[in-house]
Amino acid sequence: MIYSYETPEYFYLIPVDRSESNVQALSINRVTNEINLFEDSEAIERSVFADICYGIFGIIRLISGNHLILITEASRVGEIYSPDAIVYRMENVRIIAYDNKNSAKPTRVLSDKQKEYNDRYLLMLQSILRMPSYYFSYAYDLSSSLQRTNRQSEKGIGQPLIESANMEFVWNRALLRPLMTQQKFHYFCLPIICGFVAIHQELIKQRLFRWVLLSRRSTNRCGTRWFARGINTDGHVANFIETEQLLLTDRDDRFSFVQIRGSIPLYWSQLPNLRYKPSFVIPNAPHIKSYGQHVRHLAREYGRLCFVNLISNKGSEGRLAKTFTDLVNDGNFNRGNDIPFVNFESFDFHNECRRHGWQALTRLMDQIRSFIDEYGYYWWCSSTNSVQRVQQGIVRTNCIDSLDRTNVVQSMIAKSVLRKQMIDAGILSEFEMIESYPVLNSLFSNMWADHADVCSTQYAGTGALKSDFTRTGKRRLTGVIADGLNSLIRYYKNNFEDGFRQDSIDLILGVHQVDEREGKQLKCPLEERNLAKIFFLPVLFVLSMAMFVGTLLLYGGNVYNIEQAMYTLFWFAMSAICLVIMYYLGNEFADYPTLVRRRR
């Protein structure tokens, strides 16, 4: 934690714990943007009057100049495996402009247009930072799995976390660049992940253990459901999440199991056009090249690979499924590609569960069980003070969104591995199941369902579908109704809000960097967003439908009166015209991002 103290010319950031002799305070010049370490005892003495904050989220440039983002509120999630390894969830931030009307230098003069654009950038920042999905720790690297941390531990002893962090999962990496330019500032660089963390303790047969579920969302090709699909030229896929399950026992044994999800690794898109399910577009592109980059990256990071594809083999998903299957086969059997071998399991989730019920998922587990057993999991044993096992491969699961169907399957994989880990830890016998302990089984199901809801909200805007099955192991009528409601909310958000949300993500991740000349010497990309156009037709349709229904009710369906019939037909025609226009020109009325252009 740090004290934050500001004057018209400077920000002073002073560590609360100054017991380490090599830790100094940080000063940021609000006029020149210069950053330095200092030992100004007078400033440190004044720090008792300063605000306490949890850390620096970063520094971002907007039209009005640089802004410092401080974490002002956070809640304690729990400890990983020691009192030092406390995990916090970020709850609130303070965004402070460098430019100050009381400063010795006059404030930058902005035009009315520039002020409007700057306020919209600030609104984007506040919106994306308000999402309750950011986690940090002062002593535990949340960006890395336990196995990766163990590999890095020798060279990372006594060093700031940022120096050993897996930057793919550090969400404030772009905003920390001004502080990462020199190693002496690294103490103030707090790596923050976006994802999910839940920590619970349980007691079984007098054995106390801690169970942690942790997900890290990648910063590469990140975005919202319909604006971030497929793969890019660097081999990064949309909605890529690394999920780690930790089991920490009272004997200090540490177990870890990692699995991943991500969008189908080929070039494809599904841009919003006001239809409930936009068509898939698969362009003629170098799929195999980017797919190869993706697979090679996964093989380097995780070892052997098993891809589990849950999309349908027929209907609108059929072409995508065939292209994906052909791509994997090309990578596996055309040795000229030099692509690591991928074990590929295709399972038509909806069709199989429709025909055979949810018991069909046990057949999928039988198909992939050999890979799960072969890849294993990480186990550090305290009694021998050594690593007993390492995870040698990864299961990568996907559906269309890599959300709802993926959540169900990943939770089943995780439960089978947790049972094996608990047997190795001596908590369960070989004849016992997780289900033998109702409290543990309920805890597992609810944590995974909560995890599913959070991951889904980050990408699609609502909680997960089918989460009642994850919670209870059964599909219920209330779950079906909740899924229908969530689907409607997703439709609205994906069509009318996600352009703004995608812009917010691109802004915080540094995909778009604001130029202070925007709105003056340079055109500001925010000029492209026309909210009136986006909402005009849908509002007119709703109004027309309301008037149509109203005239029917008012006139009691009496169409023999010409005037009454004309009113009714007029509003019916208006509704129909709006529907036709939205059907054929829907992409013109959906909310598209403007900072990084997407093809309509």
Secondary structure, 3 states (H helix, E strand, C coil): CEEEEECCCEEEEEECCCCCCCCCEEEEECCCCCEEEECCHHHHHHHHHCEEECEEEEEEEECCEEEEEEEEEEEEEEECCCCCCEEEEEEEEEEEECCCCCCCCCCCCCCHHHHHHHHHHHHHHHHHHCCCCEEECCCCCCCCCHHHHHHHHHHHCCCCHHHCCCHHHCCCCCCCHHHHCCHHHHHHCCCCEEEEEEEEEEEECCEEEEEEEEEEECCCCCCCCCCCCCECCCCCECCCEEEEEEEEECCCCEEEEEEEECCCCCCCECCCCCCCCCCCECCCCCHHHHHHHHHHHHHHHHCEEEEEECCCCCHHHHHHHHHHHHHHHHHHHCHHHCCCCEEEEECCHHHHHHHHCCCHHHHHHHHHHHHHHHHCCEEEECCCCEEEECCCEEEEEECCCCCHHHHHHHHHHHHHHHHHHHHHCCCCCCCCCHHHCHHHHHHHHHHHHHHHHHHHHHHHCCCCCCHHHHHHCCCCHHHHHHHHHHHHHHHHHHHHCHHHHHHHHHHHCCCCCCCCCECCCECCHHHHCCHHHHHHHHHHHHHHHHHHHHHHHHCCCCCCCHHHHHHHHHHHHHHHHHHHHHHHHHHHCCCCCCCCCCCC
